[in-house]
């Protein structure tokens, strides 16, 4: 297999797992069906510009298209999320915990009630009050100081992750609104998802950098505190993997490399029968229709 054929094989895999026709892909990329066919068959070499076009479209690097083996990738199916599914996404992705012991701590009780209201807003794809989130964090922190409750640390982690995921680009807010109102994936939504311009708005980038500066050390301390408990260590491992899944990283690695790490981490946790990772992945499969 020559280089053109290897690239063509990768392009064919990507097109199929995204359920794209040659005509549909050509419309999105501004290429003819005959050109798409020639590239896939390895009959025509792609220049640098077109390689980058494909890379941007599939959120891959050019090196992955040229040198990688993408034949093992699984199908990408588009989905509409119901309120019940949204509930499971947040509950399984950012688990909150409660036990009888915490019922004796008033600060924890008050925080948990606010935490429930925050999640109820998120289930409806609404924005939770910043004041409510701030007070919830303060009361969990008080409970942690008063009684050294690991459950409070875990719930603080969940809230911090929720705050991080709320820092989104307008493009993805638009996609979310379209999914919420349409109930199905239209070509317009798909074009937004496939848009090669994935440059993050400078203000969003600034907010993310500031967030990491303010909270990254705290997150790692809370994860370490959770992992030190025999009862909650698996939850700590799961939140460590979630840092990569949601992109809450400030390291020298590329976005693509961090994505590969998150896949390996969550799969490794599943192999170890981590209940949080297993529940999370099962729920991801369930919500995809």
ZICOR-V898480 format. One record per residue. N is the residue number from 1. RES is the residue in three letters. PSI is psi in degrees with one decimal (* if undefined). D_LAST is the distance of its C-alpha to the last C-alpha in Angstrom with 1 decimal. Layout:
N&RES&PSI&D_LAST + N&RES&PSI&D_LAST
This chain:
1&UNK&122.4&35.7 + 2&UNK&176.8&37.1 + 3&UNK&-42.5&35.6 + 4&UNK&-38.9&34.2 + 5&UNK&-38.0&32.5 + 6&UNK&-44.1&31.0 + 7&UNK&-43.1&29.7 + 8&UNK&-40.0&28.4 + 9&UNK&-43.8&26.5 + 10&UNK&-41.2&24.8 + 11&UNK&-38.6&24.0 + 12&UNK&-42.3&22.6 + 13&UNK&-46.9&20.3 + 14&UNK&-40.9&19.0 + 15&UNK&-41.8&18.6 + 16&UNK&-41.6&16.6 + 17&UNK&-18.0&14.2 + 18&UNK&4.4&13.6 + 19&UNK&46.7&13.2 + 20&UNK&138.8&16.4 + 21&UNK&163.5&19.2 + 22&UNK&-37.9&22.8 + 23&UNK&-45.5&23.6 + 24&UNK&-41.3&20.7 + 25&UNK&-41.5&21.6 + 26&UNK&-37.7&25.2 + 27&UNK&-41.1&24.7 + 28&UNK&-35.9&23.1 + 29&UNK&-8.6&25.9 + 30&UNK&32.8&28.7 + 31&UNK&154.9&29.4 + 32&UNK&158.9&30.2 + 33&UNK&-38.9&28.2 + 34&UNK&-37.0&31.3 + 35&UNK&-44.1&31.4 + 36&UNK&-46.1&27.8 + 37&UNK&-42.4&28.7 + 38&UNK&-38.4&31.9 + 39&UNK&-42.9&30.5 + 40&UNK&-37.4&27.8 + 41&UNK&-8.3&30.6 + 42&UNK&18.1&32.9 + 43&UNK&-16.0&35.5 + 44&UNK&136.0&35.8 + 45&UNK&141.9&36.0 + 46&UNK&134.8&34.1 + 47&UNK&174.1&36.3 + 48&UNK&-39.5&35.7 + 49&UNK&-43.6&34.4 + 50&UNK&-33.6&31.7 + 51&UNK&-43.0&30.7 + 52&UNK&-34.6&30.3 + 53&UNK&-47.4&28.3 + 54&UNK&-43.9&25.8 + 55&UNK&-45.2&25.9 + 56&UNK&-41.2&25.2 + 57&UNK&-42.7&22.4 + 58&UNK&5.7&20.5 + 59&UNK&45.8&22.0 + 60&UNK&167.9&24.1 + 61&UNK&157.9&27.9 + 62&UNK&-38.1&30.1 + 63&UNK&-37.8&31.4 + 64&UNK&-39.7&28.0 + 65&UNK&-38.1&27.8 + 66&UNK&-42.8&31.4 + 67&UNK&-16.8&31.9 + 68&UNK&169.8&28.7 + 69&UNK&104.2&26.8 + 70&UNK&11.9&23.1 + 71&UNK&-16.4&22.5 + 72&UNK&-0.3&20.8 + 73&UNK&145.8&18.0 + 74&UNK&164.3&14.4 + 75&UNK&139.0&11.7 + 76&UNK&108.5&10.4 + 77&UNK&141.7&7.0 + 78&UNK&151.7&6.9 + 79&UNK&156.8&5.3 + 80&UNK&132.3&7.4 + 81&UNK&122.5&9.1 + 82&UNK&171.5&11.2 + 83&UNK&-42.1&14.7 + 84&UNK&-37.9&14.2 + 85&UNK&-37.1&11.5 + 86&UNK&-40.4&13.9 + 87&UNK&-45.9&16.6 + 88&UNK&-35.7&15.2 + 89&UNK&-45.6&14.6 + 90&UNK&-41.3&18.3 + 91&UNK&-35.9&19.7 + 92&UNK&-32.1&18.4 + 93&UNK&-36.1&18.8 + 94&UNK&70.6&22.2 + 95&UNK&140.5&23.5 + 96&UNK&147.4&26.5 + 97&UNK&156.6&29.0 + 98&UNK&140.8&31.7 + 99&UNK&171.5&34.4 + 100&UNK&-33.0&37.6 + 101&UNK&-36.5&39.7 + 102&UNK&-19.3&38.2 + 103&UNK&-17.7&39.1 + 104&UNK&-9.0&42.7 + 105&UNK&113.3&42.1 + 106&UNK&-38.5&42.1 + 107&UNK&-41.9&40.8 + 108&UNK&-44.1&37.7 + 109&UNK&-48.8&37.2 + 110&UNK&-41.4&37.5 + 111&UNK&-41.7&35.1 + 112&UNK&-37.6&32.5 + 113&UNK&-42.9&32.8 + 114&UNK&-39.2&32.3 + 115&UNK&-42.4&29.4 + 116&UNK&-41.9&27.7 + 117&UNK&-37.7&28.3 + 118&UNK&-46.0&26.9 + 119&UNK&-35.9&23.6 + 120&UNK&-36.2&23.5 + 121&UNK&-41.9&23.9 + 122&UNK&-34.4&21.1 + 123&UNK&-32.0&18.7 + 124&UNK&12.2&19.6 + 125&UNK&38.4&19.2 + 126&UNK&161.4&23.0 + 127&UNK&127.1&25.5 + 128&UNK&149.0&27.6 + 129&UNK&131.4&31.3 + 130&UNK&-35.5&33.0 + 131&UNK&-42.1&36.0 + 132&UNK&-44.0&33.9 + 133&UNK&-44.0&32.3 + 134&UNK&-44.9&35.7 + 135&UNK&-36.9&37.4 + 136&UNK&-45.7&34.7 + 137&UNK&-41.0&35.3 + 138&UNK&-42.4&39.0 + 139&UNK&-35.3&39.0 + 140&UNK&-40.2&36.9 + 141&UNK&-39.0&39.3 + 142&UNK&-43.5&42.2 + 143&UNK&-37.5&40.8 + 144&UNK&-40.7&40.5 + 145&UNK&-39.0&44.1 + 146&UNK&-43.9&45.5 + 147&UNK&3.1&44.0 + 148&UNK&41.6&42.3 + 149&UNK&116.9&39.1 + 150&UNK&-31.4&36.5 + 151&UNK&-34.7&33.9 + 152&UNK&-40.1&35.0 + 153&UNK&-42.9&34.6 + 154&UNK&-43.1&31.0 + 155&UNK&-31.2&30.2 + 156&UNK&-42.0&32.0 + 157&UNK&-46.9&29.8 + 158&UNK&-42.7&26.6 + 159&UNK&-40.1&28.3 + 160&UNK&-40.8&29.4 + 161&UNK&-38.8&25.9 + 162&UNK&-44.1&24.6 + 163&UNK&-40.7&27.6 + 164&UNK&-45.9&26.9 + 165&UNK&-14.0&23.3 + 166&UNK&-12.1&24.7 + 167&UNK&88.1&26.8 + 168&UNK&157.4&24.5 + 169&UNK&152.0&25.3 + 170&UNK&-32.8&25.4 + 171&UNK&-44.9&23.1 + 172&UNK&-26.8&20.2 + 173&UNK&-40.1&21.3 + 174&UNK&-42.0&21.1 + 175&UNK&-45.4&17.5 + 176&UNK&-41.9&16.6 + 177&UNK&-37.6&18.6 + 178&UNK&-41.5&17.0 + 179&UNK&-41.5&13.5 + 180&UNK&-39.9&15.1 + 181&UNK&-26.8&17.0 + 182&UNK&-36.6&15.0 + 183&UNK&-0.2&11.6 + 184&UNK&166.5&10.3 + 185&UNK&114.9&11.2 + 186&UNK&169.1&14.7 + 187&UNK&-33.4&17.1 + 188&UNK&-42.9&19.0 + 189&UNK&-42.6&16.3 + 190&UNK&-36.8&15.8 + 191&UNK&-39.3&19.6 + 192&UNK&-42.5&19.8 + 193&UNK&-30.8&17.4 + 194&UNK&-1.3&19.4 + 195&UNK&126.3&22.8 + 196&UNK&-19.5&25.2 + 197&UNK&88.2&27.2 + 198&UNK&20.7&25.8 + 199&UNK&126.0&29.2 + 200&UNK&135.5&28.9 + 201&UNK&140.3&31.1 + 202&UNK&-34.4&34.5 + 203&UNK&-39.2&34.4 + 204&UNK&-42.8&31.0 + 205&UNK&-41.7&32.4 + 206&UNK&-42.3&35.5 + 207&UNK&-39.1&33.6 + 208&UNK&-42.5&31.6 + 209&UNK&-41.9&34.9 + 210&UNK&-38.9&36.6 + 211&UNK&-46.5&33.9 + 212&UNK&-39.3&34.2 + 213&UNK&-37.6&37.9 + 214&UNK&-34.7&37.9 + 215&UNK&-13.9&35.4 + 216&UNK&-45.1&34.7 + 217&UNK&-40.8&37.8 + 218&UNK&-43.2&37.0 + 219&UNK&-45.6&33.5 + 220&UNK&-36.9&35.0 + 221&UNK&-41.3&37.7 + 222&UNK&-39.3&35.3 + 223&UNK&-44.1&33.2 + 224&UNK&-39.9&36.5 + 225&UNK&-41.1&37.7 + 226&UNK&-42.2&34.6 + 227&UNK&-21.1&34.8 + 228&UNK&-11.6&38.4 + 229&UNK&130.1&37.5 + 230&UNK&-37.7&36.9 + 231&UNK&-35.4&34.8 + 232&UNK&9.3&32.5 + 233&UNK&-38.8&32.7 + 234&UNK&-33.0&29.2 + 235&UNK&-39.0&27.9 + 236&UNK&-42.1&30.2 + 237&UNK&-41.2&28.8 + 238&UNK&-43.7&25.2 + 239&UNK&-29.8&26.3 + 240&UNK&-42.4&28.2 + 241&UNK&-37.2&25.0 + 242&UNK&-26.7&23.3 + 243&UNK&-38.0&26.1 + 244&UNK&-38.7&24.9 + 245&UNK&-41.5&21.2 + 246&UNK&2.0&22.0 + 247&UNK&23.6&24.9 + 248&UNK&67.3&27.7 + 249&UNK&144.7&30.1 + 250&UNK&75.9&33.5 + 251&UNK&-177.9&34.6 + 252&UNK&-2.6&35.8 + 253&UNK&154.5&32.7 + 254&UNK&163.2&30.5 + 255&UNK&-42.0&27.0 + 256&UNK&-40.3&25.6 + 257&UNK&-41.3&27.8 + 258&UNK&-34.6&26.7 + 259&UNK&-38.9&23.0 + 260&UNK&-37.7&24.1 + 261&UNK&-43.0&26.0 + 262&UNK&-36.5&23.1 + 263&UNK&-46.2&21.1 + 264&UNK&-39.6&24.2 + 265&UNK&-47.2&25.0 + 266&UNK&-35.8&21.8 + 267&UNK&-40.0&21.8 + 268&UNK&-40.0&25.4 + 269&UNK&-37.7&24.9 + 270&UNK&-38.7&22.4 + 271&UNK&-27.4&25.1 + 272&UNK&8.0&27.5 + 273&UNK&35.2&25.3 + 274&UNK&118.0&25.1 + 275&UNK&-31.8&23.4 + 276&UNK&-42.5&22.1 + 277&UNK&-42.9&20.6 + 278&UNK&-44.3&19.1 + 279&UNK&-40.0&17.6 + 280&UNK&-48.2&16.3 + 281&UNK&-38.1&14.5 + 282&UNK&-39.4&13.1 + 283&UNK&-36.2&11.7 + 284&UNK&-40.1&10.2 + 285&UNK&-38.8&8.4 + 286&UNK&-35.4&7.4 + 287&UNK&-12.3&6.2 + 288&UNK&121.4&3.8 + 289&UNK&*&0.0
